[in-house]
Amino acid sequence: EVQLVESGGGTVQAGGSLKLSCVASQAISVDCEMGWYRATTSNERARVSEREFVSRQWSDDTITYAEHAKGRFTLSRDKVNNILYLEMTALKSNDTAVYYCRANCRGTVYWGQGTQVTVSS
């Protein structure tokens, strides 16, 4: 199965920036739609159902963002090296969460283990 490994999380002050990375263990087909989701620290982070949408790239390469991410977050994908990125700017305290990489390959969904992002006020 596809394995996804996130990195790039950490602690930053409000207004700061972070860039998250998601590396796939094997080549990701162009038929695999990929995106980022998150779970706040107050939630049960292990529960997939409580992970909220952040950003997703569709099969036609269009990208959508959650309202909280528009204008601040940018998703990009390196298809050659099998890496998905999330550039996060103007971070707010309520962006604090574990961020998960997700791949949807013809209906089969794969998740990474997540990377912690903490934004201090």
N, C-alpha and C positions, 0 to 999 in steps of 0.2 A: 504494500500500500504506500501511498504518498506520505512522506514525513515532512513536517513543517517546523522550523525552528526560528522563533522570534528573538530579537536582540535590540538593543538601543535604548531600553528604558532606563529610568533613573529618577532622581529628584532635582527639580528645577524651581526657581521662583516664578511667581505669577508674571506673565508677560514674556517669559522665556520660550525657548524652542527646543525640540527634540526631533530626531529622525529615527524612526523605527525601521527595522529590516526583518524580512521573512525569507529564509532560504529553504528551498525545497530540496529533498534528497535525490530527486531525479527530475528530468525534464518535465515541465508542465505543459501539457497539450494546450494548444490555442483554444480547444473546446472547454478548458477548465476556467471558469470564471472565479476570480479571486478578489478578496476584500478583507477589510478589517472590522472587527467587532470589539466591544469592551464590556467589562463587568466592574461596577464600582466595588470598593472594598467593603461596603456595607451589605452587599449581596453575597449569595453563595456562589463564589466564582467557579466552582466546579460544575455548576448546573448550566448546561448549554442553553437551556430555555431562557435564562436570565441575562444572556449576553446581548447587548443592544447594538444595532447597526451603526457603523461609523462611515464607511465608504466602500464602494464596490465597483469593479470594472466589469462591464458586460461583454458578451461575445463579439459585439461590433466595436469594442474598445471605448465606448462611451463610459463615462464615470459619473456616478451619482454620490451625493454626500448627504448625511444627516443634517438637519437644520443647524445643529450646534457646531458642525464642522465647516459649513460653507464660509468661504473667505478666509479661513484659518488653516485648514488642513489640505494637503495635496497628496493624492495617491499616484504612484508611478510604478511601472513594472519593467524590469529588465528580463526580457524573454530569453535572451541568449544565455545568461548566467543563472536563470531561475530564481530571481530575487524580486520580492515585492516590497515597496517602500511606503512609508507614511511620514511625510514631512508635517510637523505640527508646530505652529507658531501662535503667538499671542495666547499662550496657555493660561487657563483659569483654574482655580482651585477645584471646581467641579469636573475638570477633566481627569482628575485623579481616578485611576482605574487600572485593572489588568487588561492589556490590549492583546487580542488574539488574531492570528492570521487564519483565514478560512479559504479553502478551495472547494469549489463545486464542479465536479467533473461528471457531466451528464447525469446529474442527480445524486451521485455519490459524494458525500461531504467529508472533508478532512479538516482537522483542527490542529493548530500548534498548541504548545503548553502555556503560552502567554508570557508577556513581559510587563513588569510593574512600572507604571508611570505615577509619580507623586508630584503634585504641584503645591508649593507652599505659598501662603499669602504674604 
